[in-house]
């Protein structure tokens, strides 16, 4: 039996899809199979990518979320205050209260969609992310991850431009862990949420090859995903500005 989000989450997603209508492109590239779930590789674009990706990924999907937003209330409050409210010129005590309110509800939402925490700045705990991800895949859930590294180029606008910057090189380790645990080959599908055109486009599958040298295979997956995401972005830019 296919997994589904809870009724409140499905209702929320139904409402948000009507508030944020998007056109899906190349969705024929997505072949759903509970026995071989998909790992969607999505651009971030600040909040736009995570929200739009969750709304329009085909199939039951669980997102990766930075651990600061889903594991500890104090960490979540500090994170929201530092990043989400950084440009708001409020008194500190007001900003603190608002940050706590937003963080509390964000954590509840992350729990409701069964988000998987990513311990980006806690290397010792990163294997927890892969373990929980493999468990989710074994249960038939697809994953939605955001592999962009916005800090690689100091001259890059990071997430703000919408163009996918350099990708982190650690996410393909998930495929190796998944294969070692299950004997199944992970399927990565690059995708692009393009805000200016209100489109969600899907690339072609990148299937993990366990016979390849691990480092070479990591680089192959990262480079292929990067080039596909760039190509999707360039296509949408050309269509929008033609």
Secondary structure, 3 states (H helix, E strand, C coil): CCCCCCHHHHHHHHHHHHHCCCEEECHHHCCCCCCCCEEEEECCCCHHHHHHHHHHCCCCEEEEEEHHHCCCHHHHHHHHHHHHCCCCCCCHHHHHHHHHHHHHHHHHHHHHCCCEEECCCCHHHHHHHHHHHHHHHHCCCEEEECCECCCCCCCCCHHHHCCCCCECCCCCHHHHHHHHHHCCCCEEEEEEEECCCCEEEEEEEEECCCCCCHHHHHHHHHHHHHHHHHHHHHHHHHHHCC
